[in-house]
Amino acid sequence: MTAVLAPLVGRARVVLLDFDGPVCAVFARHPASAVAHDLRRLLADRGVPLPPAVRREPDPLAVLRFTATLGRPAVVRLADEALTRAEVTAIRTAAPTPFGRQVILAAHRAGRRVAVVSNNSAACVRAYLNARRLTSYVHPVVGRPEGAPGRMKPDPYPVLAALREWDAEPADCVLVGDSATDVEAAHAAGVAAIGYANKPGKRARLAAADAVVDSMAELVAALSPA
């Protein structure tokens, strides 16, 4: 455990977890690129012109984020609903993150509150937590706002929603995420951020985080009594 990590975790009474990364790999066996392709086809079928970058985009969340620029709420909702269905299907074969479950349980034993703040749908997150018998340890689950992809992280909306649920001050919270958007959302809400560098090169992309870990086991240690 680093000297920076210990005080961050020690003062947090609420631990906010991003979902895809710190908790599990949603699309581990259900390729995200295939879901992104299906979303593009849905948009094209409704006459939406796709910029070159969107046509090449392998991340379905990025394709959904693009729909926020269209000014067509009905199309946005259709795309959001299609992605939610794909996520709920994918979650059946999601790969648990090593020590992700243990972080949730260690936080509970230490008297901390645990919430999920995710750009994935709340339905997807709840399905996973229910299947893994973790539902009673996590509240609230804040997924992406339905039909409003522009309010996904890095917008602080999901983080602020979780804080309101617990009536918590930003200084009493810490967010754990594996992307720069998690760090941006946390800092925009006044919350400290711990980056989870689960892939090569991620430490550099998470440089703005208040601390970075390579394994969720480091958080288990920080949350467990000496």
Contacts in CASP RR format, 6 or more apart in sequence:
PFRMAT RR
TARGET T0000
AUTHOR 0000-0000-0000
METHOD contacts of the structure
MODEL  1
MTAVLAPLVGRARVVLLDFDGPVCAVFARHPASAVAHDLRRLLADRGVPL
PPAVRREPDPLAVLRFTATLGRPAVVRLADEALTRAEVTAIRTAAPTPFG
RQVILAAHRAGRRVAVVSNNSAACVRAYLNARRLTSYVHPVVGRPEGAPG
RMKPDPYPVLAALREWDAEPADCVLVGDSATDVEAAHAAGVAAIGYANKP
GKRARLAAADAVVDSMAELVAALSPA
1 218 0 8 1.000
1 221 0 8 1.000
1 222 0 8 1.000
2 211 0 8 1.000
2 218 0 8 1.000
4 210 0 8 1.000
4 211 0 8 1.000
5 194 0 8 1.000
5 211 0 8 1.000
5 213 0 8 1.000
5 218 0 8 1.000
5 219 0 8 1.000
5 222 0 8 1.000
6 222 0 8 1.000
8 174 0 8 1.000
8 192 0 8 1.000
8 194 0 8 1.000
8 210 0 8 1.000
8 211 0 8 1.000
8 222 0 8 1.000
9 15 0 8 1.000
9 174 0 8 1.000
9 194 0 8 1.000
9 219 0 8 1.000
9 222 0 8 1.000
9 223 0 8 1.000
10 222 0 8 1.000
11 171 0 8 1.000
11 172 0 8 1.000
12 112 0 8 1.000
12 172 0 8 1.000
12 173 0 8 1.000
12 174 0 8 1.000
12 192 0 8 1.000
13 111 0 8 1.000
13 112 0 8 1.000
13 113 0 8 1.000
13 168 0 8 1.000
13 172 0 8 1.000
13 173 0 8 1.000
14 112 0 8 1.000
14 113 0 8 1.000
14 114 0 8 1.000
14 115 0 8 1.000
14 162 0 8 1.000
14 163 0 8 1.000
14 166 0 8 1.000
14 168 0 8 1.000
14 172 0 8 1.000
14 173 0 8 1.000
14 174 0 8 1.000
15 103 0 8 1.000
15 107 0 8 1.000
15 112 0 8 1.000
15 113 0 8 1.000
15 114 0 8 1.000
15 115 0 8 1.000
15 173 0 8 1.000
15 174 0 8 1.000
15 176 0 8 1.000
15 223 0 8 1.000
16 115 0 8 1.000
16 116 0 8 1.000
16 117 0 8 1.000
16 159 0 8 1.000
16 162 0 8 1.000
16 173 0 8 1.000
16 174 0 8 1.000
16 175 0 8 1.000
16 176 0 8 1.000
16 186 0 8 1.000
16 191 0 8 1.000
17 23 0 8 1.000
17 103 0 8 1.000
17 104 0 8 1.000
17 114 0 8 1.000
17 115 0 8 1.000
17 116 0 8 1.000
17 117 0 8 1.000
17 138 0 8 1.000
17 175 0 8 1.000
17 176 0 8 1.000
17 177 0 8 1.000
18 116 0 8 1.000
18 117 0 8 1.000
18 118 0 8 1.000
18 153 0 8 1.000
18 175 0 8 1.000
18 176 0 8 1.000
18 177 0 8 1.000
18 178 0 8 1.000
18 179 0 8 1.000
18 182 0 8 1.000
18 196 0 8 1.000
19 26 0 8 1.000
19 116 0 8 1.000
19 118 0 8 1.000
19 120 0 8 1.000
19 124 0 8 1.000
19 125 0 8 1.000
19 128 0 8 1.000
20 26 0 8 1.000
20 27 0 8 1.000
20 118 0 8 1.000
20 119 0 8 1.000
20 120 0 8 1.000
20 178 0 8 1.000
21 97 0 8 1.000
21 177 0 8 1.000
21 178 0 8 1.000
21 196 0 8 1.000
21 198 0 8 1.000
22 97 0 8 1.000
22 100 0 8 1.000
22 103 0 8 1.000
22 176 0 8 1.000
22 177 0 8 1.000
22 178 0 8 1.000
22 196 0 8 1.000
22 216 0 8 1.000
23 96 0 8 1.000
23 97 0 8 1.000
23 100 0 8 1.000
23 101 0 8 1.000
23 104 0 8 1.000
23 116 0 8 1.000
23 128 0 8 1.000
24 91 0 8 1.000
24 94 0 8 1.000
24 95 0 8 1.000
24 96 0 8 1.000
24 97 0 8 1.000
24 100 0 8 1.000
24 128 0 8 1.000
25 94 0 8 1.000
25 95 0 8 1.000
25 97 0 8 1.000
26 32 0 8 1.000
26 87 0 8 1.000
26 90 0 8 1.000
26 91 0 8 1.000
26 94 0 8 1.000
26 120 0 8 1.000
26 124 0 8 1.000
27 35 0 8 1.000
27 90 0 8 1.000
27 94 0 8 1.000
28 93 0 8 1.000
28 94 0 8 1.000
28 95 0 8 1.000
29 90 0 8 1.000
29 93 0 8 1.000
29 94 0 8 1.000
29 95 0 8 1.000
30 86 0 8 1.000
30 89 0 8 1.000
30 90 0 8 1.000
30 93 0 8 1.000
32 58 0 8 1.000
32 59 0 8 1.000
32 60 0 8 1.000
33 58 0 8 1.000
35 60 0 8 1.000
35 83 0 8 1.000
35 86 0 8 1.000
35 90 0 8 1.000
36 57 0 8 1.000
36 58 0 8 1.000
36 59 0 8 1.000
36 60 0 8 1.000
36 62 0 8 1.000
36 63 0 8 1.000
38 82 0 8 1.000
38 86 0 8 1.000
39 60 0 8 1.000
39 63 0 8 1.000
39 64 0 8 1.000
39 79 0 8 1.000
39 82 0 8 1.000
39 83 0 8 1.000
40 50 0 8 1.000
40 54 0 8 1.000
40 55 0 8 1.000
40 63 0 8 1.000
42 78 0 8 1.000
42 79 0 8 1.000
42 82 0 8 1.000
43 50 0 8 1.000
43 63 0 8 1.000
43 67 0 8 1.000
43 75 0 8 1.000
43 79 0 8 1.000
44 50 0 8 1.000
46 72 0 8 1.000
46 75 0 8 1.000
46 78 0 8 1.000
48 67 0 8 1.000
48 70 0 8 1.000
48 72 0 8 1.000
48 75 0 8 1.000
51 66 0 8 1.000
54 62 0 8 1.000
54 63 0 8 1.000
54 66 0 8 1.000
57 63 0 8 1.000
57 66 0 8 1.000
60 83 0 8 1.000
60 86 0 8 1.000
61 83 0 8 1.000
61 119 0 8 1.000
61 120 0 8 1.000
61 152 0 8 1.000
63 79 0 8 1.000
64 79 0 8 1.000
64 80 0 8 1.000
64 83 0 8 1.000
64 149 0 8 1.000
65 149 0 8 1.000
65 150 0 8 1.000
65 152 0 8 1.000
67 75 0 8 1.000
67 76 0 8 1.000
67 79 0 8 1.000
67 80 0 8 1.000
67 149 0 8 1.000
68 76 0 8 1.000
68 148 0 8 1.000
68 149 0 8 1.000
68 150 0 8 1.000
70 76 0 8 1.000
73 147 0 8 1.000
76 147 0 8 1.000
76 148 0 8 1.000
76 149 0 8 1.000
77 146 0 8 1.000
77 147 0 8 1.000
80 121 0 8 1.000
80 144 0 8 1.000
80 146 0 8 1.000
80 147 0 8 1.000
80 149 0 8 1.000
83 121 0 8 1.000
84 121 0 8 1.000
84 123 0 8 1.000
84 124 0 8 1.000
87 120 0 8 1.000
87 121 0 8 1.000
87 123 0 8 1.000
87 124 0 8 1.000
88 121 0 8 1.000
88 123 0 8 1.000
88 124 0 8 1.000
88 127 0 8 1.000
90 124 0 8 1.000
91 124 0 8 1.000
91 127 0 8 1.000
91 128 0 8 1.000
91 131 0 8 1.000
92 127 0 8 1.000
92 131 0 8 1.000
94 128 0 8 1.000
96 132 0 8 1.000
97 198 0 8 1.000
97 216 0 8 1.000
98 215 0 8 1.000
98 216 0 8 1.000
98 217 0 8 1.000
99 215 0 8 1.000
99 216 0 8 1.000
99 217 0 8 1.000
99 219 0 8 1.000
99 220 0 8 1.000
100 216 0 8 1.000
101 132 0 8 1.000
101 134 0 8 1.000
102 216 0 8 1.000
102 217 0 8 1.000
102 220 0 8 1.000
103 176 0 8 1.000
103 216 0 8 1.000
103 219 0 8 1.000
103 220 0 8 1.000
103 223 0 8 1.000
104 114 0 8 1.000
104 134 0 8 1.000
104 137 0 8 1.000
104 138 0 8 1.000
105 137 0 8 1.000
106 219 0 8 1.000
106 220 0 8 1.000
106 223 0 8 1.000
106 224 0 8 1.000
107 113 0 8 1.000
107 114 0 8 1.000
107 137 0 8 1.000
107 223 0 8 1.000
108 114 0 8 1.000
108 137 0 8 1.000
109 223 0 8 1.000
109 224 0 8 1.000
110 223 0 8 1.000
110 224 0 8 1.000
110 225 0 8 1.000
112 223 0 8 1.000
113 139 0 8 1.000
113 166 0 8 1.000
113 168 0 8 1.000
114 137 0 8 1.000
114 138 0 8 1.000
114 139 0 8 1.000
115 138 0 8 1.000
115 139 0 8 1.000
115 140 0 8 1.000
115 141 0 8 1.000
115 142 0 8 1.000
115 162 0 8 1.000
115 165 0 8 1.000
115 166 0 8 1.000
116 125 0 8 1.000
116 129 0 8 1.000
116 138 0 8 1.000
116 140 0 8 1.000
116 141 0 8 1.000
116 142 0 8 1.000
116 143 0 8 1.000
117 142 0 8 1.000
117 143 0 8 1.000
117 153 0 8 1.000
117 158 0 8 1.000
117 159 0 8 1.000
117 161 0 8 1.000
117 162 0 8 1.000
117 175 0 8 1.000
117 185 0 8 1.000
118 124 0 8 1.000
118 125 0 8 1.000
118 141 0 8 1.000
118 142 0 8 1.000
118 143 0 8 1.000
118 144 0 8 1.000
118 158 0 8 1.000
119 143 0 8 1.000
119 144 0 8 1.000
119 152 0 8 1.000
119 153 0 8 1.000
119 158 0 8 1.000
119 181 0 8 1.000
120 143 0 8 1.000
120 144 0 8 1.000
121 143 0 8 1.000
121 144 0 8 1.000
121 146 0 8 1.000
122 141 0 8 1.000
122 142 0 8 1.000
122 143 0 8 1.000
122 144 0 8 1.000
125 141 0 8 1.000
125 143 0 8 1.000
126 135 0 8 1.000
126 141 0 8 1.000
128 134 0 8 1.000
129 135 0 8 1.000
129 138 0 8 1.000
129 141 0 8 1.000
139 165 0 8 1.000
140 161 0 8 1.000
140 162 0 8 1.000
140 165 0 8 1.000
142 158 0 8 1.000
142 159 0 8 1.000
142 161 0 8 1.000
142 162 0 8 1.000
142 165 0 8 1.000
143 158 0 8 1.000
144 151 0 8 1.000
144 152 0 8 1.000
144 158 0 8 1.000
145 151 0 8 1.000
145 152 0 8 1.000
145 157 0 8 1.000
145 158 0 8 1.000
151 157 0 8 1.000
151 158 0 8 1.000
152 158 0 8 1.000
152 181 0 8 1.000
153 159 0 8 1.000
153 179 0 8 1.000
153 181 0 8 1.000
153 182 0 8 1.000
153 184 0 8 1.000
153 185 0 8 1.000
154 180 0 8 1.000
154 181 0 8 1.000
154 182 0 8 1.000
154 184 0 8 1.000
154 185 0 8 1.000
154 188 0 8 1.000
155 185 0 8 1.000
155 188 0 8 1.000
156 185 0 8 1.000
156 186 0 8 1.000
156 188 0 8 1.000
156 189 0 8 1.000
158 185 0 8 1.000
159 175 0 8 1.000
159 185 0 8 1.000
159 186 0 8 1.000
159 188 0 8 1.000
159 189 0 8 1.000
159 191 0 8 1.000
160 189 0 8 1.000
162 168 0 8 1.000
162 173 0 8 1.000
163 169 0 8 1.000
163 170 0 8 1.000
163 173 0 8 1.000
163 189 0 8 1.000
163 191 0 8 1.000
170 189 0 8 1.000
170 190 0 8 1.000
170 191 0 8 1.000
171 190 0 8 1.000
173 191 0 8 1.000
173 192 0 8 1.000
174 191 0 8 1.000
174 192 0 8 1.000
174 193 0 8 1.000
174 194 0 8 1.000
175 182 0 8 1.000
175 185 0 8 1.000
175 186 0 8 1.000
175 191 0 8 1.000
175 192 0 8 1.000
175 193 0 8 1.000
175 194 0 8 1.000
176 182 0 8 1.000
176 193 0 8 1.000
176 194 0 8 1.000
176 195 0 8 1.000
176 196 0 8 1.000
176 219 0 8 1.000
177 183 0 8 1.000
177 193 0 8 1.000
177 194 0 8 1.000
177 195 0 8 1.000
177 196 0 8 1.000
178 195 0 8 1.000
178 196 0 8 1.000
178 197 0 8 1.000
178 198 0 8 1.000
178 202 0 8 1.000
178 206 0 8 1.000
179 205 0 8 1.000
179 206 0 8 1.000
180 205 0 8 1.000
180 206 0 8 1.000
180 208 0 8 1.000
182 193 0 8 1.000
182 195 0 8 1.000
183 193 0 8 1.000
183 195 0 8 1.000
183 206 0 8 1.000
183 208 0 8 1.000
183 209 0 8 1.000
184 208 0 8 1.000
186 192 0 8 1.000
186 193 0 8 1.000
187 193 0 8 1.000
187 208 0 8 1.000
192 210 0 8 1.000
193 208 0 8 1.000
193 209 0 8 1.000
193 210 0 8 1.000
194 209 0 8 1.000
194 210 0 8 1.000
194 211 0 8 1.000
194 212 0 8 1.000
194 213 0 8 1.000
194 219 0 8 1.000
195 206 0 8 1.000
195 209 0 8 1.000
195 211 0 8 1.000
195 212 0 8 1.000
195 213 0 8 1.000
196 202 0 8 1.000
196 206 0 8 1.000
196 212 0 8 1.000
196 213 0 8 1.000
196 216 0 8 1.000
197 203 0 8 1.000
197 206 0 8 1.000
197 212 0 8 1.000
197 213 0 8 1.000
197 214 0 8 1.000
198 214 0 8 1.000
203 212 0 8 1.000
203 214 0 8 1.000
206 212 0 8 1.000
213 219 0 8 1.000
END
